[in-house]
Amino acid sequence: MHCTLFEKRTTLNRLLQTVAASALVLALLPAGANAAERRSVVFKKDGTGAVAKRRVSKTFIVAKRRSVVRIAAAPARPSFGQLAGLHSGGDQLDLKSSVALVIDQDTREVLFSKNDSAVLPIASLTKLMTGMVVSEGKLAMDELITISQDDVDTEKGSRSRLKVGTVLSRGELLHLALMSSENRAAHALGRTHPGGLPAFVALMNAKARVLGMKDTSYVEPTGLSSRNQSSAHDLATLVNTAYNDPLLRELSTSPGHQVEVGNKTLTYNNTNRLVKNPEWNIGLQKTGYISEAGQCLVMQARIAGRKLIMVFLDSAGKLSRIGDAERVRKWVEANPQHVAPAVAPVPAAAPGATLIRQVNG
């Protein structure tokens, strides 16, 4: 079969275009791309070049996206605790949290402490005070509240599955705020409280003063702001008080919850995986995280027959706060009479770490 000069030139041009496009994509592919990935760009299944062009287009997009991701990547922001040098001090339990406190809830004896006077951002641990103010307000829990644009996070740009216009009851919003740390739910609870958000935040701070939480200050109800700050001792006081509220105990330790939003059912889980662990008996808990605060966790739990309050702040690593809680549990179980080894010294600039002392008041 003979080809005309025009047909030969057309075929040659198509071939050159395919090779040129393939070469461009190969140049954009990451250096680690394997041989199979590179071959798939060049070879085609038929003489038209259509398959090759589709592959070139798809691979070009992938390569371009990979390139953008690599350029956009940035180092993680250090927490306030890291900037203060709190992580440079060690302890015998090898905790990853720069601040830790373990107290016997009944005797108020401190079993373990590390940098317990440091005042740091507390992230969503804030929501425990939010829940307390809502609960003590004795407002109707079945009252419907609409998520508004005001509830959208402009502090950190965090996402939420509660879209603007979503309507849920106050009780459901409180459940999601305490169990799943839902930011829009917490903000809506404060915004719709009598007097509005400013009055609600004032109540949060007033309650902290009544409880003797002298190191604590709140500027909003979610914890997204790094200006929401507290110390381990203040947070232990908050946990002890919140534990006396059956509603806060129930909602904060709920393993999961479903809410109906329009024609959809949204399933939420507890942000603390330990509530589903049969080795734990948790009476109240709250997690928190923003980059300035690190990973945070407060809990009331029964261990070795003792009711303990545990506070972990500024933990480095996504699962490190859970690991720290496990280390403390095993240590308490192994030392039921709270006989503990000495704690390694910490930098002079940071509050010290000690074991076994009595809480004042």
C-alpha positions as CSV (number, residue, x, y, z in Angstrom):
1,M,0.0,0.0,0.0
2,H,1.4,3.3,-1.1
3,C,1.1,6.5,1.0
4,T,0.9,10.0,-0.5
5,L,3.4,12.6,0.4
6,F,0.7,14.5,2.4
7,E,-0.1,11.3,4.4
8,K,3.6,10.7,5.2
9,R,4.1,14.3,6.4
10,T,0.9,14.1,8.5
11,T,2.0,10.9,10.1
12,L,5.5,12.3,10.8
13,N,4.1,15.5,12.3
14,R,1.9,13.5,14.7
15,L,4.8,11.3,15.7
16,L,7.0,14.4,16.4
17,Q,4.3,16.0,18.4
18,T,3.8,12.9,20.5
19,V,7.5,12.5,21.1
20,A,7.9,16.2,22.0
21,A,5.0,16.1,24.4
22,S,6.3,12.9,26.0
23,A,9.7,14.5,26.5
24,L,8.1,17.4,28.2
25,V,6.3,15.2,30.6
26,L,9.4,13.1,31.3
27,A,11.2,16.3,32.2
28,L,8.4,17.2,34.7
29,L,8.1,13.8,36.3
30,P,9.7,13.4,39.7
31,A,13.2,12.1,39.8
32,G,12.0,9.0,41.6
33,A,9.5,8.0,38.8
34,N,10.1,4.4,37.9
35,A,10.7,3.0,34.4
36,A,7.1,1.8,34.0
37,E,5.8,5.2,34.6
38,R,8.2,6.7,32.1
39,R,7.4,4.0,29.4
40,S,3.7,4.6,29.7
41,V,4.2,8.1,28.6
42,V,6.0,7.2,25.4
43,F,4.4,4.1,24.0
44,K,1.0,4.1,22.2
45,K,-1.4,1.4,21.3
46,D,-2.3,2.5,17.7
47,G,-0.9,4.6,14.9
48,T,-3.1,7.6,15.5
49,G,-1.3,8.9,18.6
50,A,-4.7,9.4,20.4
51,V,-3.9,7.0,23.3
52,A,-0.5,8.5,23.8
53,K,-1.9,12.0,23.8
54,R,-4.5,11.1,26.5
55,R,-1.7,9.5,28.6
56,V,0.5,12.6,28.1
57,S,-2.3,14.9,29.1
58,K,-3.1,12.9,32.3
59,T,0.5,12.4,33.3
60,F,1.3,16.1,32.7
61,I,-1.5,17.0,35.1
62,V,-0.2,14.6,37.7
63,A,3.3,15.8,37.3
64,K,2.2,19.4,37.5
65,R,0.2,18.7,40.7
66,R,3.2,16.9,42.3
67,S,5.4,19.8,41.5
68,V,2.9,22.3,43.1
69,V,2.7,20.1,46.2
70,R,6.4,20.1,46.6
71,I,6.7,23.8,46.3
72,A,3.8,24.5,48.7
73,A,5.2,22.3,51.5
74,A,6.5,24.3,54.5
75,P,8.0,23.4,57.8
76,A,5.5,23.0,60.7
77,R,5.2,26.0,63.0
78,P,6.8,25.5,66.4
79,S,4.5,25.5,69.4
80,F,4.7,28.0,72.2
81,G,6.2,25.3,74.4
82,Q,8.9,24.5,71.8
83,L,9.7,28.2,71.5
84,A,10.0,28.4,75.3
85,G,12.4,25.5,75.4
86,L,10.0,23.3,77.4
87,H,10.8,20.2,75.3
88,S,14.5,20.2,76.3
89,G,13.8,18.8,79.7
90,G,13.3,15.1,80.1
91,D,11.5,12.9,82.7
92,Q,11.6,9.3,83.8
93,L,8.4,8.4,82.0
94,D,9.8,9.7,78.7
95,L,6.6,11.7,78.0
96,K,6.4,13.6,74.7
97,S,4.3,16.3,76.3
98,S,6.2,19.2,77.6
99,V,3.7,19.8,80.3
100,A,2.0,17.0,82.3
101,L,0.2,16.7,85.6
102,V,-1.4,13.6,87.3
103,I,-3.5,14.2,90.4
104,D,-5.5,11.8,92.7
105,Q,-9.0,13.3,92.4
106,D,-10.0,12.2,96.0
107,T,-6.8,13.0,98.0
108,R,-5.6,15.9,95.7
109,E,-2.2,14.4,95.8
110,V,0.0,15.1,92.8
111,L,1.5,11.9,91.6
112,F,3.4,13.3,88.7
113,S,4.1,16.8,87.4
114,K,6.3,18.3,84.7
115,N,6.4,22.0,83.9
116,D,3.0,22.2,85.6
117,S,3.2,26.0,86.1
118,A,3.7,26.9,82.4
119,V,0.9,28.9,80.8
120,L,0.3,27.8,77.2
121,P,-2.4,27.9,74.5
122,I,-4.9,25.1,75.2
123,A,-6.7,24.7,71.8
124,S,-10.0,22.8,72.0
125,L,-9.6,22.0,75.7
126,T,-11.4,25.4,75.7
127,K,-14.6,23.6,74.8
128,L,-14.8,22.0,78.2
129,M,-15.4,25.5,79.7
130,T,-17.7,26.2,76.8
131,G,-19.7,23.1,77.7
132,M,-19.8,24.0,81.4
133,V,-21.2,27.5,80.7
134,V,-23.8,26.1,78.3
135,S,-24.9,23.4,80.8
136,E,-25.0,25.8,83.8
137,G,-27.1,28.2,81.7
138,K,-30.0,25.8,81.9
139,L,-31.2,26.7,78.4
140,A,-33.5,24.4,76.4
141,M,-31.4,21.7,74.9
142,D,-34.0,21.0,72.2
143,E,-34.0,24.6,71.0
144,L,-33.0,24.7,67.3
145,I,-29.9,26.7,66.3
146,T,-28.8,27.6,62.8
147,I,-25.1,27.6,61.8
148,S,-24.4,31.0,60.3
149,Q,-21.5,32.6,58.4
150,D,-20.4,34.0,61.8
151,D,-19.5,30.5,62.9
152,V,-17.1,29.9,60.0
153,D,-13.5,29.8,61.2
154,T,-11.5,32.8,60.1
155,E,-8.8,32.2,62.6
156,K,-7.3,29.0,61.2
157,G,-9.4,28.3,58.2
158,S,-10.4,24.9,59.6
159,R,-13.1,22.9,57.8
160,S,-16.5,21.7,59.1
161,R,-19.2,19.4,57.9
162,L,-21.8,21.7,59.4
163,K,-22.5,23.9,56.5
164,V,-23.9,27.4,56.8
165,G,-27.6,27.0,57.1
166,T,-27.4,23.7,59.0
167,V,-30.1,23.5,61.8
168,L,-29.4,21.4,64.9
169,S,-30.6,21.4,68.5
170,R,-28.5,23.0,71.2
171,G,-28.0,19.5,72.7
172,E,-26.7,18.1,69.5
173,L,-24.3,21.0,69.0
174,L,-23.0,20.5,72.6
175,H,-22.6,16.8,71.9
176,L,-20.5,17.5,68.8
177,A,-18.4,20.2,70.4
178,L,-17.4,18.0,73.4
179,M,-17.1,14.6,71.7
180,S,-15.9,15.6,68.2
181,S,-14.4,19.0,68.9
182,E,-16.7,20.6,66.3
183,N,-15.6,24.2,66.0
184,R,-18.7,25.6,64.4
185,A,-20.9,23.9,66.9
186,A,-19.0,25.4,69.8
187,H,-19.0,28.9,68.2
188,A,-22.8,28.7,67.6
189,L,-23.4,27.8,71.2
190,G,-21.6,30.9,72.3
191,R,-23.1,33.1,69.7
192,T,-26.7,32.2,70.5
193,H,-26.3,32.4,74.3
194,P,-28.2,35.2,75.9
195,G,-26.2,38.4,75.4
196,G,-24.3,37.0,72.5
197,L,-20.7,36.0,72.1
198,P,-19.1,38.8,74.2
199,A,-21.4,37.9,77.1
200,F,-20.6,34.2,76.7
201,V,-16.8,34.7,76.8
202,A,-17.3,37.0,79.8
203,L,-19.1,34.1,81.5
204,M,-16.3,31.7,80.6
205,N,-13.7,34.0,82.3
206,A,-15.9,34.7,85.2
207,K,-16.3,31.0,85.9
208,A,-12.6,30.5,85.7
209,R,-12.1,33.2,88.3
210,V,-14.7,31.6,90.6
211,L,-12.9,28.3,90.3
212,G,-9.6,29.9,91.2
213,M,-8.1,29.4,87.7
214,K,-5.7,32.4,87.9
215,D,-3.6,31.4,84.9
216,T,-6.5,31.0,82.6
217,S,-8.0,33.4,80.0
218,Y,-10.5,32.9,77.2
219,V,-11.2,35.1,74.1
220,E,-13.6,32.8,72.2
221,P,-15.4,29.5,72.8
222,T,-13.6,27.1,70.3
223,G,-9.9,27.2,71.2
224,L,-8.9,28.2,67.7
225,S,-7.3,31.3,69.1
226,S,-3.8,30.9,70.7
227,R,-4.9,33.6,73.2
228,N,-7.0,31.0,75.0
229,Q,-4.4,29.9,77.6
230,S,-4.1,28.1,80.8
231,S,-1.8,26.0,83.1
232,A,-1.9,22.3,84.0
233,H,-3.1,23.0,87.5
234,D,-5.9,25.3,86.3
235,L,-7.0,22.6,83.8
236,A,-7.0,19.9,86.5
237,T,-9.4,22.2,88.5
238,L,-11.6,22.5,85.4
239,V,-11.7,18.8,84.9
240,N,-12.5,18.1,88.5
241,T,-15.4,20.6,88.4
242,A,-16.7,19.4,85.0
243,Y,-16.7,15.8,86.2
244,N,-19.5,16.8,88.7
245,D,-21.8,17.6,85.7
246,P,-23.4,14.3,84.4
247,L,-24.2,15.9,81.0
248,L,-20.6,16.8,80.4
249,R,-19.4,13.3,81.5
250,E,-21.9,11.6,79.2
251,L,-21.3,13.8,76.1
252,S,-17.5,14.0,76.3
253,T,-17.1,10.2,76.6
254,S,-19.6,9.3,74.0
255,P,-17.9,7.0,71.4
256,G,-19.9,8.3,68.5
257,H,-23.0,10.2,67.4
258,Q,-25.1,10.6,64.3
259,V,-27.0,13.8,63.3
260,E,-29.6,14.3,60.6
261,V,-28.7,17.3,58.4
262,G,-31.3,17.7,55.6
263,N,-31.5,14.4,53.8
264,K,-28.1,13.3,55.0
265,T,-26.9,11.4,58.1
266,L,-23.6,12.6,59.4
267,T,-21.6,10.3,61.6
268,Y,-19.1,11.7,64.2
269,N,-16.6,9.9,66.3
270,N,-14.8,10.8,69.5
271,T,-11.5,12.5,69.0
272,N,-10.1,10.5,71.8
273,R,-9.6,6.8,70.8
274,L,-9.1,5.7,74.4
275,V,-12.9,6.0,75.1
276,K,-13.3,2.8,73.0
277,N,-10.4,1.0,74.7
278,P,-11.6,-1.6,77.2
279,E,-8.5,-1.1,79.3
280,W,-9.6,2.4,80.1
281,N,-12.4,3.6,82.4
282,I,-12.7,7.3,81.4
283,G,-15.2,9.5,83.2
284,L,-14.6,12.7,81.3
285,Q,-12.2,13.8,78.6
286,K,-11.3,16.5,76.0
287,T,-8.7,16.7,73.3
288,G,-7.2,19.7,71.6
289,Y,-4.8,20.8,68.9
290,I,-3.6,23.9,67.1
291,S,0.0,24.4,66.0
292,E,0.7,26.9,68.8
293,A,-0.6,24.5,71.5
294,G,0.6,21.2,70.1
295,Q,-1.4,18.0,70.9
296,C,-3.4,18.4,74.2
297,L,-5.4,16.0,76.3
298,V,-7.2,16.2,79.7
299,M,-9.0,13.2,81.3
300,Q,-10.6,11.9,84.4
301,A,-10.0,8.1,84.6
302,R,-10.0,5.3,87.1
303,I,-6.7,3.5,87.2
304,A,-5.6,0.8,89.7
305,G,-8.6,1.6,91.8
306,R,-7.8,5.4,91.9
307,K,-9.7,8.2,90.4
308,L,-7.1,10.3,88.6
309,I,-7.0,13.6,86.7
310,M,-4.5,13.8,83.9
311,V,-3.4,16.8,81.9
312,F,-1.0,16.6,78.9
313,L,-0.1,19.8,77.0
314,D,2.1,20.6,74.1
315,S,2.7,17.0,73.0
316,A,4.7,16.5,69.8
317,G,3.3,14.1,67.4
318,K,-0.3,13.2,66.4
319,L,-0.6,10.1,68.7
320,S,1.9,11.2,71.3
321,R,-0.7,12.4,73.8
322,I,-2.3,9.0,73.7
323,G,1.1,7.4,74.2
324,D,1.7,9.6,77.2
325,A,-1.6,8.6,78.7
326,E,-0.7,5.0,78.3
327,R,2.7,5.5,79.9
328,V,1.1,7.1,82.9
329,R,-1.5,4.3,83.2
330,K,1.1,1.6,83.1
331,W,3.3,3.5,85.6
332,V,0.4,4.0,88.1
333,E,-0.6,0.3,87.7
334,A,3.1,-0.7,88.4
335,N,3.3,1.7,91.3
336,P,0.0,1.5,93.2
337,Q,1.5,3.2,96.2
338,H,2.8,6.1,94.0
339,V,6.5,5.2,94.7
340,A,8.1,7.0,91.7
341,P,11.7,7.5,90.5
342,A,13.1,11.0,90.5
343,V,12.5,13.2,87.5
344,A,15.4,14.3,85.3
345,P,16.2,18.0,85.7
346,V,14.7,20.5,83.2
347,P,16.2,23.8,82.0
348,A,16.3,26.6,84.5
349,A,14.1,28.8,82.2
350,A,11.3,26.3,82.4
351,P,9.2,25.4,85.4
352,G,10.5,22.3,87.1
353,A,9.3,18.8,87.0
354,T,8.6,17.1,90.3
355,L,6.8,14.1,91.8
356,I,4.5,13.6,94.8
357,R,3.4,16.9,96.3
358,Q,0.2,18.3,97.7
359,V,-2.1,20.7,95.9
360,N,-3.0,23.8,97.8
361,G,-6.6,24.5,98.3
